[in-house]
């Protein structure tokens, strides 16, 4: 779970291109929820944790948006579909898109993140040159 969180925050901080698997998105969301709940509880105990809560929320705003856009790319939708989350009833459609399995094979946003590149498949093919 932590490796998915670090992949989003450290490796793909502001990467809006490409695709994100369901596991990458949902493990990141789970870590975010756990961290926010911990910081919220600590804010009630020690009021100064509110500033840490705000700082963390601001620091993870861009990667949260980026992984959501990449998740929409995985199901073949434009990142602009994320704006539908501003419409209350459309949140259901966005949630369905986040839970839907991604397109098999490459789509217009990049290669399938589930299919790792296997160089042994290309050995002996004339298409490599």
Backbone bond lengths (Angstrom), bond angles and torsions (degrees), N, CA, C in turn:
res aa  C-N    CA-C-N  psi(-1)  N-CA   C-N-CA  omega(-1)  CA-C   N-CA-C  phi
1 X - - - 1.453 - - 1.521 110.08 -
2 X 1.313 117.75 -42.19 1.463 121.09 -178.43 1.517 110.79 -65.83
3 X 1.342 118.14 -35.34 1.453 119.66 -179.06 1.527 111.42 -65.16
4 X 1.332 117.75 -32.74 1.466 119.95 176.21 1.522 110.31 -69.80
5 X 1.314 116.11 -39.72 1.467 120.26 178.17 1.532 110.26 -63.08
6 X 1.317 116.68 -45.60 1.462 120.45 179.70 1.521 111.88 -67.48
7 X 1.329 116.79 -32.76 1.459 119.16 177.30 1.525 110.58 -62.17
8 X 1.315 117.18 -38.93 1.463 120.64 179.99 1.519 111.01 -74.89
9 X 1.319 117.37 -47.69 1.464 120.83 -172.91 1.529 112.50 -77.55
10 X 1.312 116.90 -42.66 1.468 119.76 -174.75 1.525 112.47 -91.45
11 X 1.332 117.27 -48.50 1.459 120.38 -172.27 1.528 113.37 -85.00
12 X 1.312 118.01 -33.05 1.467 121.95 -176.40 1.519 111.39 -125.62
13 X 1.317 117.44 48.40 1.464 121.64 -172.04 1.526 111.92 -54.98
14 X 1.319 117.86 -52.95 1.466 121.25 -178.44 1.515 110.58 -124.34
15 X 1.320 116.59 36.49 1.460 121.71 -179.30 1.520 108.99 -90.78
16 X 1.331 115.98 107.79 1.458 120.92 -179.67 1.529 111.97 -99.49
17 X 1.315 117.23 -0.03 1.464 120.06 179.74 1.521 109.22 -104.15
18 X 1.309 114.91 157.50 1.450 119.74 -178.93 1.516 111.85 94.25
19 X 1.317 114.59 -163.83 1.458 120.79 -175.18 1.523 110.30 -131.72
20 X 1.332 116.01 152.11 1.463 122.20 177.59 1.527 108.57 -125.55
21 X 1.319 115.57 131.75 1.459 121.14 177.91 1.520 110.58 -68.26
22 X 1.328 114.92 164.12 1.460 119.29 175.97 1.509 111.11 -60.12
23 X 1.328 116.84 -42.89 1.463 119.67 -178.00 1.526 111.13 -63.47
24 X 1.331 117.51 -38.85 1.463 119.83 178.01 1.519 110.54 -61.52
25 X 1.316 116.58 -45.60 1.469 120.82 -178.59 1.529 111.63 -66.93
26 X 1.329 116.69 -51.18 1.456 119.47 -172.89 1.526 113.09 -72.18
27 X 1.335 118.79 -33.28 1.465 119.49 174.96 1.525 110.64 -68.89
28 X 1.327 116.70 -35.68 1.460 119.35 175.25 1.527 110.12 -63.78
29 X 1.314 117.77 -45.09 1.468 121.64 179.49 1.528 110.42 -62.37
30 X 1.332 117.63 -41.48 1.459 121.06 178.37 1.525 111.30 -61.50
31 X 1.328 116.86 -44.87 1.475 119.81 177.52 1.516 111.06 -63.01
32 X 1.320 116.79 -40.78 1.466 120.62 178.39 1.537 110.51 -59.76
33 X 1.316 116.43 -45.55 1.468 120.45 -179.30 1.523 110.64 -62.53
34 X 1.324 116.93 -44.45 1.465 120.61 -179.92 1.524 110.60 -61.89
35 X 1.321 116.79 -45.61 1.473 120.51 -179.71 1.518 111.09 -65.39
36 X 1.328 117.81 -42.71 1.459 120.31 179.56 1.529 111.82 -65.17
37 X 1.322 117.63 -39.49 1.467 119.86 177.85 1.524 110.20 -64.76
38 X 1.342 117.06 -43.79 1.457 120.21 177.79 1.531 110.98 -59.59
39 X 1.326 117.19 -47.10 1.466 120.14 -179.60 1.525 111.99 -66.52
40 X 1.316 116.97 -33.57 1.460 120.05 177.76 1.527 110.99 -68.21
41 X 1.324 116.81 -42.16 1.461 120.10 176.94 1.522 110.53 -63.16
42 X 1.331 115.80 -43.39 1.467 119.61 178.47 1.526 111.65 -65.04
43 X 1.315 117.72 -29.98 1.467 121.08 176.91 1.520 110.60 -65.89
44 X 1.339 117.14 -37.69 1.458 119.72 177.43 1.525 111.73 -69.77
45 X 1.321 117.14 -30.19 1.461 121.31 179.70 1.524 110.48 -80.01
46 X 1.334 115.82 -50.45 1.465 122.07 -179.15 1.525 107.09 -125.75
47 X 1.296 117.41 114.17 1.463 122.32 -172.43 1.530 113.03 -61.29
48 X 1.311 117.72 -26.83 1.463 120.25 -178.08 1.524 112.62 -68.87
49 X 1.328 118.59 -15.65 1.451 121.37 177.56 1.526 111.77 -68.33
50 X 1.322 116.71 -13.56 1.458 120.30 177.01 1.524 111.05 -59.64
51 X 1.321 116.53 -37.63 1.464 120.14 178.90 1.521 111.30 -68.22
52 X 1.312 117.54 -36.39 1.459 121.30 175.65 1.529 110.09 -67.60
53 X 1.325 116.12 -38.37 1.458 121.87 176.52 1.525 110.36 -59.82
54 X 1.322 117.11 -47.62 1.466 121.41 178.90 1.525 111.68 -65.35
55 X 1.308 116.64 -42.15 1.455 121.08 179.72 1.531 110.84 -62.24
56 X 1.318 116.76 -43.76 1.462 120.57 178.70 1.533 110.66 -65.19
57 X 1.318 116.92 -41.66 1.464 120.48 179.54 1.532 110.75 -62.02
58 X 1.303 116.89 -41.75 1.465 120.08 178.26 1.524 111.75 -69.41
59 X 1.312 117.59 -38.44 1.465 121.26 -178.47 1.520 112.51 -68.58
60 X 1.315 117.66 -29.77 1.463 120.12 -177.93 1.524 113.38 -102.55
61 X 1.312 117.78 8.46 1.467 120.47 179.12 1.531 110.96 -64.43
62 X 1.331 116.87 -48.83 1.468 120.85 -177.36 1.529 112.02 -65.56
63 X 1.350 120.39 -47.48 1.469 117.43 178.27 1.529 113.36 -65.11
64 X 1.315 117.87 -30.38 1.460 120.39 177.00 1.521 110.31 -65.32
65 X 1.312 116.25 -44.10 1.460 120.76 177.38 1.525 110.76 -65.78
66 X 1.326 116.89 -40.86 1.470 120.74 -178.04 1.530 111.96 -65.27
67 X 1.328 117.88 -43.94 1.467 119.34 -179.42 1.525 110.58 -69.25
68 X 1.323 118.38 -31.08 1.465 120.95 176.44 1.530 110.58 -66.67
69 X 1.317 116.48 -41.42 1.468 120.47 178.56 1.523 110.17 -66.87
70 X 1.330 117.57 -43.28 1.459 120.16 178.08 1.527 111.90 -64.15
71 X 1.335 116.55 -33.55 1.470 120.17 176.88 1.528 109.89 -65.62
72 X 1.325 117.36 -40.74 1.460 120.39 177.00 1.525 110.50 -65.60
73 X 1.321 117.65 -35.60 1.462 120.76 176.36 1.523 110.63 -62.11
74 X 1.322 117.80 -34.45 1.458 121.13 -177.75 1.522 111.79 -65.46
75 X 1.311 117.67 -29.78 1.465 120.32 178.59 1.523 111.43 -95.65
76 X 1.343 116.61 9.55 1.457 120.52 174.86 1.516 114.99 85.65
77 X 1.304 118.07 16.51 1.466 121.56 179.52 1.520 110.07 -107.05
78 X 1.300 115.63 154.45 1.458 121.47 176.91 1.526 109.76 -72.40
79 X 1.314 116.19 154.39 1.456 120.64 177.25 1.518 112.70 -64.92
80 X 1.323 115.62 -20.62 1.463 119.34 178.75 1.522 112.27 -66.92
81 X 1.325 117.73 -16.57 1.464 120.83 175.81 1.524 111.05 -62.62
82 X 1.327 116.51 -20.36 1.467 120.15 178.88 1.528 110.90 -61.59
83 X 1.325 116.95 -27.66 1.467 120.24 178.16 1.522 112.30 -65.11
84 X 1.327 117.21 -19.01 1.467 119.98 175.49 1.525 112.03 -63.76
85 X 1.327 116.41 -19.44 1.460 118.66 178.81 1.525 111.63 -68.14
86 X 1.323 117.90 -12.49 1.467 121.09 175.34 1.528 111.67 -77.03
87 X 1.329 116.44 -18.22 1.463 121.81 177.32 1.525 107.25 -94.00
88 X 1.350 117.82 120.47 1.471 119.72 -171.74 1.533 115.04 -55.06
89 X 1.310 119.64 -46.55 1.466 120.47 -175.71 1.534 111.05 -74.67
90 X 1.328 117.10 -23.63 1.470 120.81 -179.48 1.531 111.83 -74.47
91 X 1.324 117.86 -13.61 1.464 120.76 176.70 1.522 111.55 -59.48
92 X 1.313 116.70 -30.69 1.462 120.63 178.54 1.524 109.47 -64.88
93 X 1.334 116.93 -42.99 1.463 120.99 178.58 1.527 111.14 -64.58
94 X 1.318 117.21 -41.77 1.465 121.37 178.45 1.532 109.84 -63.12
95 X 1.322 117.72 -42.52 1.464 121.46 177.94 1.531 110.94 -61.85
96 X 1.327 116.70 -40.25 1.465 120.17 177.23 1.524 110.46 -63.32
97 X 1.335 116.99 -40.45 1.460 120.13 177.98 1.529 111.19 -63.75
98 X 1.330 117.55 -39.84 1.462 120.72 179.27 1.523 112.15 -66.76
99 X 1.328 117.16 -27.81 1.465 121.16 -179.15 1.521 112.90 -90.20
100 X 1.318 117.23 -12.85 1.460 121.74 -177.94 1.523 110.25 -76.38
101 X 1.330 115.37 142.44 1.460 120.28 176.19 1.523 109.12 -65.66
102 X 1.325 116.20 144.00 1.457 121.41 -178.54 1.519 112.47 -69.11
103 X 1.331 115.41 167.52 1.456 121.20 177.72 1.525 110.09 -63.65
104 X 1.314 116.10 138.63 1.465 120.31 175.60 1.517 108.73 -77.27
105 X 1.315 115.60 134.02 1.454 119.92 -179.92 1.521 110.94 78.62
106 X 1.312 116.27 179.99 1.465 119.39 -178.76 1.526 111.72 -70.54
107 X 1.302 116.16 148.17 1.456 121.49 171.53 1.529 107.74 -126.52
108 X 1.319 117.90 -169.78 1.464 120.55 -174.79 1.533 113.10 -66.87
109 X 1.335 118.13 -11.34 1.459 121.48 -178.09 1.521 113.44 -101.41
110 X 1.319 117.39 -4.82 1.453 119.57 177.15 1.518 112.71 142.37
111 X 1.332 115.81 -178.24 1.469 120.18 179.93 1.526 111.57 -72.22
112 X 1.310 114.66 161.16 1.461 121.10 179.29 1.527 109.53 -67.68
113 X 1.340 119.04 121.75 1.463 119.92 -179.38 1.532 113.68 -70.21
114 X 1.315 118.08 -16.58 1.468 120.15 178.55 1.511 111.67 -78.87
115 X 1.325 117.16 -31.51 1.457 120.88 -178.51 1.513 109.20 -91.17
116 X 1.305 115.12 104.51 1.463 119.59 178.14 1.523 108.69 -73.34
117 X 1.306 115.48 146.76 1.468 120.93 178.80 1.511 109.63 -67.23
118 X 1.311 115.99 129.68 1.455 121.44 179.39 1.527 107.77 -121.39
119 X 1.329 116.27 108.18 1.463 120.07 -176.38 1.518 112.16 -69.22
120 X 1.319 118.76 -19.58 1.459 121.24 179.07 1.527 111.66 -68.21
121 X 1.338 117.41 -22.73 1.463 119.98 177.95 1.523 111.56 -69.00
122 X 1.330 117.79 -22.85 1.457 121.17 -176.07 1.519 113.20 -98.67
123 X 1.301 118.94 -4.03 1.463 121.35 -179.46 1.522 108.84 -68.05
124 X 1.314 115.03 126.59 1.450 120.65 178.71 1.503 114.44 89.17
125 X 1.340 119.00 -6.55 1.457 121.40 177.61 1.510 110.19 -82.45
126 X 1.305 117.48 142.17 1.470 121.60 177.82 1.526 111.50 -77.66
127 X 1.321 118.28 -11.31 1.470 121.68 -177.76 1.508 113.01 -75.18
128 X 1.324 119.01 -8.09 1.465 121.12 -176.36 1.502 112.38 -77.57
129 X 1.324 118.22 -13.69 1.477 120.19 -179.27 1.467 112.48 -105.36
